[in-house]
Amino acid sequence: MYLMIVEDEKFIRDGILYLLSEVPGITEIDTACDGEDAWSMITDSRRFPDIVLTDIRMPGMDGLELSHKIREHSAASKIIFISGYEDFAYAKKAISLGASGYVTKPVAQDELLELINRVMIQIRKEEQFDRQQEISCFHEKQSDALLGDILSQIRDNPGGVSLKALSESWGVSPSYISILFKDKTGHNFKDYLLDCRMKRAKELLAAGSQAAEICENLGYSDYDYFSKSYKKYYGESPAEYRKRIHL
């Protein structure tokens, strides 16, 4: 993680640098002598530290102003304040504005290390959550694409659609497709596919298509099986339908 120490008193700044330089997980540390110096470093590098450890009272740009500037551009950076006992009210205000904590001068090493480690754990948890959200978003987009492909295939060629072919094409299980389809459309996949096939069958029958053409178009192996399915769905056989509409 990238940490920045902002402190106008050199011996304090150097002492903190020495203490934190060996902390596991901190891979880079920059130091700045005041808020203006820190802000210049941030804007020049176009990179915000994961953790900013800053004194509250400094000449020029103080820690609160620096914190405000950082927050305008980065919600992810964690800010820890260093304050004297007389600045306790400022520290409380800083925490209410989103700081991750504070330590008082003289800085107790154990207290600072504990706080830094706690903040690092928080950052890791947030990064893990962000990755999970990203993965979830990816799966959501992928599932939308899969559903769109299913509906498109059923619309264009209902006889050529099957759970097996879809699962092989998309690299997911047939049960995943069934659950996804039900969740997204409110219909069972097989019922929806049958509905579309039967509607296409009626169109083909009305257009005078031959039995072999209908079976080929709708994915049925033989006409007798198709005829039984059609009668079960509509309550009349294909022949009865043709006769009724005078074909």
C-alpha positions in Angstrom: 0.0 0.0 0.0 1.1 3.6 -0.6 1.3 5.8 2.5 2.1 9.5 2.8 3.3 11.2 5.9 2.6 14.9 6.2 4.3 16.6 9.1 6.0 20.0 9.4 8.3 18.9 12.3 11.2 17.0 10.7 12.2 14.8 13.7 8.5 13.6 14.1 8.2 13.0 10.3 11.5 11.1 10.2 10.6 9.0 13.3 7.2 8.0 11.8 8.9 7.2 8.5 11.4 4.9 10.3 8.6 3.2 12.3 6.4 2.5 9.3 9.0 1.6 6.8 9.1 -2.0 8.0 5.4 -2.5 8.3 4.3 -5.5 6.2 2.0 -4.5 3.4 3.2 -0.9 3.1 5.2 -0.9 -0.1 5.7 2.8 -0.7 6.0 5.8 1.6 6.3 9.5 0.7 6.9 12.4 3.1 5.8 16.0 2.9 6.5 19.0 5.1 3.1 20.6 4.9 -0.3 20.3 3.2 0.8 22.3 0.1 3.8 20.1 -0.4 1.6 17.0 -0.1 -1.0 18.3 -2.5 1.6 19.2 -5.1 3.0 15.7 -4.9 -0.5 14.2 -5.3 -1.4 16.4 -8.3 2.0 15.9 -9.9 1.8 12.1 -9.7 -1.9 12.0 -10.3 -2.1 9.3 -7.7 -3.8 9.4 -4.3 -2.2 7.5 -1.4 -4.0 4.6 0.2 -3.3 6.2 3.6 -2.5 9.8 4.5 -1.0 10.4 7.9 -1.1 14.1 8.5 -0.6 16.6 11.3 -3.7 18.9 11.8 -1.9 22.1 12.5 0.8 23.1 10.0 1.9 26.5 8.4 0.2 27.2 5.1 -2.2 24.5 4.2 -3.1 22.5 7.3 -4.3 18.9 7.7 -8.0 19.7 7.6 -7.7 21.7 4.3 -5.5 18.9 2.8 -8.1 16.4 3.9 -10.9 18.4 2.3 -9.0 18.6 -1.0 -8.3 14.9 -1.0 -11.9 14.1 -0.3 -13.1 16.2 -3.2 -11.3 13.8 -5.5 -10.9 10.5 -3.7 -13.3 8.7 -1.4 -10.9 5.7 -1.1 -7.9 7.4 0.6 -7.9 6.8 4.3 -6.8 9.8 6.4 -5.3 9.6 9.9 -4.6 12.8 11.9 -1.8 13.6 14.2 -2.8 16.2 16.8 -1.6 17.8 20.0 -3.8 17.4 23.0 -5.0 21.0 22.6 -6.2 20.1 19.1 -8.5 17.3 20.3 -11.6 19.2 19.1 -10.2 19.5 15.6 -9.5 15.7 15.6 -13.1 15.0 16.6 -14.3 17.2 13.8 -12.0 15.5 11.3 -13.3 12.1 12.3 -16.8 13.2 11.9 -15.9 14.3 8.3 -14.6 10.9 7.4 -11.1 10.5 8.9 -10.1 7.0 9.8 -8.7 8.0 13.2 -6.1 10.1 15.0 -3.1 9.8 17.2 -1.9 12.4 19.7 1.6 13.9 20.2 3.9 12.6 21.4 3.1 9.7 19.1 2.9 6.4 20.8 4.4 3.7 18.5 2.1 0.9 19.5 -0.9 3.1 19.2 0.1 4.2 15.7 1.0 0.7 14.5 -2.3 -0.6 15.7 -4.2 2.1 13.9 -2.3 1.7 10.7 -2.9 -2.0 10.7 -6.6 -1.6 11.4 -6.9 0.9 8.5 -5.0 -1.5 6.2 -7.4 -4.3 7.1 -10.3 -2.0 6.3 -8.8 -1.1 2.9 -8.3 -4.8 2.0 -11.9 -5.5 2.9 -13.1 -2.7 0.8 -10.9 -3.8 -2.1 -12.3 -7.3 -1.8 -15.9 -6.0 -1.7 -15.2 -3.9 -4.8 -13.8 -6.9 -6.6 -16.9 -8.9 -5.6 -19.1 -6.1 -6.9 -17.1 -6.0 -10.1 -17.5 -9.8 -10.5 -21.2 -9.5 -9.7 -21.6 -6.8 -12.3 -19.7 -8.9 -14.9 -22.0 -11.9 -14.2 -25.0 -9.6 -14.5 -23.9 -8.3 -17.9 -23.0 -11.9 -18.9 -26.4 -13.2 -17.8 -28.2 -10.4 -19.7 -26.2 -11.3 -22.9 -27.0 -14.9 -22.4 -30.7 -14.2 -22.0 -30.7 -11.9 -25.0 -29.1 -14.7 -27.1 -31.6 -17.2 -25.9 -34.6 -15.0 -26.8 -33.1 -14.1 -30.1 -32.5 -17.7 -31.1 -36.0 -18.7 -30.0 -37.5 -15.9 -32.0 -35.5 -16.7 -35.2 -35.3 -20.4 -35.0 -37.3 -22.1 -32.2 -36.6 -25.5 -33.6 -32.9 -25.1 -33.3 -32.8 -24.2 -29.7 -32.0 -26.6 -26.9 -30.7 -26.4 -23.3 -27.8 -28.7 -24.2 -26.7 -26.6 -27.2 -27.0 -23.4 -25.2 -25.0 -24.7 -22.2 -22.2 -25.9 -24.5 -22.1 -22.6 -26.4 -22.0 -20.5 -23.2 -20.0 -22.8 -21.0 -22.7 -23.0 -18.3 -24.9 -25.8 -17.0 -28.4 -26.4 -18.4 -29.8 -25.9 -14.9 -28.1 -22.5 -14.7 -29.9 -21.5 -17.9 -33.2 -22.8 -16.7 -32.9 -20.9 -13.4 -31.7 -17.7 -15.1 -34.5 -17.8 -17.7 -37.1 -18.3 -15.0 -35.7 -15.5 -12.9 -35.4 -13.0 -15.7 -38.7 -13.8 -17.6 -41.0 -15.4 -15.1 -41.4 -18.4 -17.5 -40.1 -21.9 -17.5 -37.6 -22.4 -20.3 -39.2 -25.5 -21.8 -42.8 -24.1 -21.5 -41.7 -20.9 -23.2 -39.9 -22.8 -26.0 -42.9 -25.0 -26.6 -45.2 -22.0 -26.7 -43.0 -20.4 -29.4 -42.7 -23.6 -31.4 -46.5 -24.1 -31.4 -47.1 -20.5 -32.5 -44.6 -21.0 -35.3 -46.3 -24.3 -36.2 -49.6 -22.6 -36.6 -48.0 -20.0 -38.9 -46.5 -22.7 -41.0 -49.7 -24.7 -41.1 -51.6 -21.6 -42.2 -49.0 -20.9 -44.9 -49.5 -24.4 -46.3 -46.1 -25.9 -45.4 -45.6 -29.6 -45.8 -45.2 -32.0 -42.9 -41.5 -32.6 -43.5 -40.8 -28.8 -43.7 -42.7 -28.2 -40.4 -40.8 -31.0 -38.6 -37.5 -29.7 -39.9 -38.3 -26.1 -39.0 -39.5 -26.9 -35.4 -36.9 -29.6 -34.5 -39.3 -32.6 -34.4 -38.0 -36.0 -35.4 -41.3 -37.2 -37.0 -44.7 -35.7 -37.9 -46.7 -38.0 -35.7 -45.0 -36.8 -32.5 -45.4 -33.2 -33.7 -49.1 -33.8 -34.4 -49.7 -35.2 -30.9 -47.8 -32.2 -29.3 -49.8 -29.8 -31.4 -53.2 -31.4 -30.4 -52.2 -31.4 -26.7 -51.3 -27.7 -26.9 -54.2 -26.4 -29.1 -56.9 -29.1 -28.5 -57.0 -30.0 -32.2 -54.7 -31.8 -34.6 -52.8 -30.0 -37.4 -55.1 -31.8 -39.9 -58.2 -30.5 -38.0 -56.8 -27.0 -37.9 -56.1 -27.1 -41.7 -59.6 -28.3 -42.3 -61.1 -25.7 -40.1 -59.4 -22.9 -41.9 -60.2 -24.6 -45.3 -56.7 -25.6 -46.3 
